[in-house]
Amino acid sequence: MESEIQAKFSTFPVEAQRQLENVRRLIFSVAEENDLGAVEETLKWGEASYLVKGGSTIRIDWKPKHPGVVKVYFHCQTRLVETFREIYQDEFDYEGERAMVMPLSARIEEGALSHCIELALKYHSLKHLPLLGA
């Protein structure tokens, strides 16, 4: 983990740290399983940010204003969250066209979230397809 991200996460409550680390691991796992190349990990707008070549940036964060959740952010001018809401309307809560809201108690595992991360990391090759090819 990049030291700046580790430092950022260390300021959060333990439950939030754990959940963010679970999402982070899933991002790296999805990228590796799909041979998407190196994941660029950095801070953008003060949030942990992840990107692979040909993908759309994924950001993750916890905010004291909403202490019971972490959020997985996607570029709001893509069709990502719109597509996720269409195919996974009951699995997640959403914040507008920019984020999935994950309770600190939610299990982060393969499945719907993994699929959403995959679509984001492959976005530029899928953006012309209906429902991003899902």
C-alpha positions as CSV (number, residue, x, y, z in Angstrom):
1,M,0.0,0.0,0.0
2,E,1.3,3.5,-0.9
3,S,2.5,5.2,2.3
4,E,0.3,8.3,1.7
5,I,-2.8,6.0,1.5
6,Q,-1.7,4.0,4.5
7,A,-1.3,7.2,6.5
8,K,-4.8,8.4,5.4
9,F,-6.4,5.1,6.3
10,S,-4.7,5.1,9.7
11,T,-6.7,8.2,10.7
12,F,-10.0,6.3,10.3
13,P,-11.8,4.1,12.8
14,V,-10.6,0.4,12.7
15,E,-13.9,-0.8,11.1
16,A,-13.6,1.7,8.3
17,Q,-9.9,0.9,7.8
18,R,-10.8,-2.8,7.5
19,Q,-13.6,-2.2,5.0
20,L,-11.5,0.1,2.8
21,E,-8.6,-2.4,2.8
22,N,-11.1,-5.1,1.8
23,V,-12.3,-3.0,-1.2
24,R,-8.7,-2.2,-2.1
25,R,-7.7,-5.8,-2.1
26,L,-10.6,-6.6,-4.3
27,I,-9.6,-3.9,-6.8
28,F,-6.1,-5.4,-7.1
29,S,-7.5,-8.9,-7.3
30,V,-9.9,-8.0,-10.1
31,A,-7.1,-6.3,-12.0
32,E,-4.8,-9.3,-11.7
33,E,-7.5,-11.9,-12.5
34,N,-8.3,-10.0,-15.7
35,D,-4.7,-9.2,-16.8
36,L,-5.4,-5.5,-16.7
37,G,-1.8,-4.5,-15.9
38,A,-0.5,-2.4,-13.1
39,V,-2.9,-0.6,-10.8
40,E,-1.9,3.0,-10.2
41,E,-2.6,3.8,-6.5
42,T,-2.5,7.4,-5.4
43,L,-4.5,10.0,-3.5
44,K,-6.8,12.2,-5.5
45,W,-9.0,14.8,-3.9
46,G,-7.7,13.3,-0.6
47,E,-9.2,9.9,-1.4
48,A,-7.5,6.6,-2.3
49,S,-7.6,6.3,-6.1
50,Y,-7.1,3.3,-8.3
51,L,-6.7,3.2,-12.1
52,V,-5.5,0.8,-14.8
53,K,-4.7,1.7,-18.4
54,G,-8.0,1.7,-20.3
55,G,-10.1,1.9,-17.2
56,S,-12.0,4.6,-15.3
57,T,-10.7,5.8,-11.9
58,I,-12.2,4.2,-8.8
59,R,-11.9,6.1,-5.5
60,I,-12.6,4.8,-2.0
61,D,-13.1,6.7,1.2
62,W,-14.7,7.0,4.7
63,K,-16.1,10.3,5.9
64,P,-16.9,11.3,9.5
65,K,-20.1,12.8,8.3
66,H,-21.3,9.3,7.4
67,P,-19.5,7.1,9.9
68,G,-21.3,3.8,9.3
69,V,-20.3,3.5,5.6
70,V,-17.5,3.6,3.2
71,K,-18.1,4.8,-0.4
72,V,-16.7,3.5,-3.7
73,Y,-16.7,6.5,-6.1
74,F,-16.8,6.3,-9.9
75,H,-16.4,9.1,-12.5
76,C,-19.9,10.7,-12.6
77,Q,-19.8,11.4,-16.3
78,T,-19.6,7.7,-17.1
79,R,-22.5,5.2,-17.3
80,L,-21.0,3.1,-14.5
81,V,-23.2,3.9,-11.6
82,E,-26.3,4.0,-13.9
83,T,-25.4,0.5,-15.1
84,F,-24.7,-0.8,-11.6
85,R,-28.1,0.5,-10.4
86,E,-29.8,-1.2,-13.3
87,I,-28.2,-4.6,-12.8
88,Y,-27.7,-4.5,-9.1
89,Q,-30.6,-2.4,-7.8
90,D,-31.1,-4.5,-4.6
91,E,-27.5,-5.3,-3.8
92,F,-26.2,-1.7,-3.1
93,D,-27.2,1.7,-2.0
94,Y,-26.1,4.5,-4.4
95,E,-25.3,8.2,-4.1
96,G,-26.4,9.9,-7.3
97,E,-24.3,8.9,-10.3
98,R,-21.0,8.8,-8.5
99,A,-20.9,6.3,-5.6
100,M,-21.9,3.0,-4.2
101,V,-22.4,3.1,-0.4
102,M,-21.1,0.1,1.5
103,P,-22.0,-0.4,5.2
104,L,-19.0,-1.1,7.5
105,S,-20.7,-4.4,8.3
106,A,-21.1,-5.5,4.7
107,R,-19.1,-8.5,3.5
108,I,-16.7,-7.5,0.7
109,E,-16.3,-10.5,-1.5
110,E,-16.4,-11.8,-5.0
111,G,-19.7,-11.3,-6.8
112,A,-21.6,-8.1,-7.5
113,L,-18.9,-5.6,-6.2
114,S,-16.2,-7.5,-8.0
115,H,-18.2,-7.3,-11.3
116,C,-18.7,-3.6,-10.8
117,I,-15.0,-3.0,-10.2
118,E,-14.2,-5.1,-13.3
119,L,-16.6,-3.0,-15.5
120,A,-14.9,0.2,-14.2
121,L,-11.4,-1.1,-14.8
122,K,-12.4,-2.1,-18.4
123,Y,-14.6,1.0,-19.0
124,H,-13.0,2.4,-22.1
125,S,-13.4,-0.9,-24.0
126,L,-17.0,-1.4,-22.8
127,K,-18.5,2.1,-22.8
128,H,-20.1,1.7,-26.3
129,L,-21.9,-1.6,-25.3
130,P,-25.5,-1.7,-23.9
131,L,-25.2,-2.1,-20.1
132,L,-21.4,-2.0,-20.6
133,G,-21.7,-5.6,-21.9
134,A,-22.8,-6.9,-18.5
